[in-house]
Amino acid sequence: MEEIRIDCYNQTAEELALAKKQAQLMFKLNHTMPMTEEYDALVHEIFPEMGENSRINTPLTAVRPHKVKIGKNVVIMNGCLMMSAGGITIEDEALIAANVQLISNNHDLEHRNIITCKPVRICRKAWIGAGATKKHHVDGMVNAVDLHLTSEEIAYLDECYVPHPLVGVMAQNTPSAVNRQQVWTRSNNILK
């Protein structure tokens, strides 16, 4: 997965015009009555690669939404933030809860006008819980602290940690169990 670097200070006239148009469409979407033909038309104009029966709730913030691909039967709840310069793919039947941040770009720590971009992929049938962000986007903040621990300090921190096996529903949430009928999928309630 190759990193893309974009200089925000040196964008073409076409890139700036597209950014302006998309920002205005986002504003309009966030101020349009949901579940109307106008609302649906705006959603599909903003996200031309959106599968059937998918639903996006506002408020929504999306930067470079033309780089977002949304599969079929996807639900994106209120307050989602999509920073999508690196591309975001949300596969079929994914559920994105409220206030989730999908961030495929970050600023270079030394040259803040440069954004570094890597794609984000949300797998089929994934459920991203409320308020979630991607872990690797915290790496820049960690590196900014420039923390160095000795071997002794690391050993001391590790000795306090006692891993516990997962139980209940979380114990069933493993790669090997992805195709099995689970507790949370046994209902007759189908999300449409």
N, C-alpha and C positions, 0 to 999 in steps of 0.2 A: 504494500500500500504506500504509494509515493505521496510525499507531502507537496502540496501546491502552495506557493507564496504569492500574495496579491498586495501590491502597493496601493493603499487607499488614496494617496496623494496624487497618483498618476493614472487615473482611470480615463478611458476614452469618452468622448461625447456620447456615444451610443450607450455605454455602461451607465453613465450618469443619468441619461434620459430614461433608461429602463428602471433604475433605482427610484427615480422620482415617480414614474408611473406606478410601480409596485407599492410604494409608500402611500400613494393616494388611494389605490384600490384597497389596501389594508384598512385605511381610515374609513373608507366608505363601507366596507364589510362590517367593521365593528360598530357602525351606526345604522345598520339596516335591520329591519324586523326579521328575526330568524324564521325558518320554515315557510318562506315565501319564494316565489319564482325568481324574484330579484336577488334574493340571498343566494339561492342555489346557482344562479348564473354567475354571480361574483365569485363564489367559491371555485367554480370550474374555470373561470378566467384566470384566477390567481394560481390555481393548481391544475394545469391542463392534463397532467398525468395522474388523475385520481380515478380509482376503480369504482365500479357500481356499488350502490348501497353503503357507501362510506359517508361518515358524518363528521363535520367539524363545528364545534361550538365556539362562540366568541365570549369574552374578548380573546383575541389571538394576535400574537406578534410574530411576524415572519420577515426575515431579511433574506433577499434572494430566493423567494419561493419558487421560482422557475427551476431551481435545483432540487426540488422535493418531489419524490415519487411516492404516491399513496396507493396501496393495493385495494382489493375488494373487501367490503364489510369491516372497514376500519372505523373506530370511534376515537375521536380526539376531543377531550373535554376542555372546559373553560381554562383560560389563563396559560395556554401552551406558548412557549417561546421557541422559535426555530431560527437559529443562526446557521444558515445552510449554504455558505459559500463552498464548503467541501463536498456538498451533496448529502441528502438525507433520503434513505429508502425505508419506507414503512410497509412491510409485507402484509399479505391478506390476513384479516381477522385479528389484527393487533388492537389492543385497547390501551390508550394513552390517557391516564387519569389527569385530574386537575393540576395545574401549575407545574407541569413537567417541562424541563428545559432540554431541548435537543440541540446540541451545540457542536457543529462540525468545523468550527474555526476558532482561533484564539489569536491574540496579539503576540508578536515576537517580543521577548522581554527586553532586548536591546534596541530594537527599531520598532517602536509602537505603531507606526504608520503601516507596518507590514502585518498582514494577517496570514497565519499559517493554517492550512486547511487539510483535513483528512475526512473521508466519508464516514457517515454514521449509518448503520443498518439495524433496523428493528426487525427481528425474525418473525415469521408466521406464527400467529396465535400468542405472541408475547403480550404480557400485561406489565406495563410500566406504572408503578404505584404513584400516588399523589406526591408532588413536590420533588420527584427524582431528577437527578442530573447524571451525566456520565462521569464515572470515576476519573478517567484519564484527563479530564479537563481541570482537575484539581492539581495536577502535576506542576503546572506553571507556578501556582501559588506556593507550593511546597518548595520548588527550586528557588523562588524569590527569597525565602528565609535563609537558604544556604546553611542548613543545619548539618553538623558533622558529629556523630556519636562514636565514642570509642567502643572497642569490642566488649569491654566490661559493662559499659552503659547499656548496650544492646542486650547482653546476657541478663542484666538485672531486669530490664523491661520484659523480656521474654519469659522469665521464670514466674512472673505473676499471671501470665496468660494460661488459662486452662481451656482448651477447646472442648466443646460438648457436641455430641451427635445431634443432628436435627431430628425433631419429632413431629408428629402430626402431619398437616398438609405440606409443610416445608420439606419434610423428609421424602415426600413423593415428587418433589420438584427437581428432578435430576435429568441429565441428558438421556440416560437409558430408558426413562419412563415417559418420554415425550409423546409416544404414540399410544400409550395405555389410557384406558378410561380412568379418570381420577375422581376423587371426591367432589371437586368443584365442577366437574363436567357431567355429573350424573343426573342433573335436573332436566326436565322437559322444557325449561325456559330457554328459548333460543333468542339471542340478541340479533335484531334486524336493523 
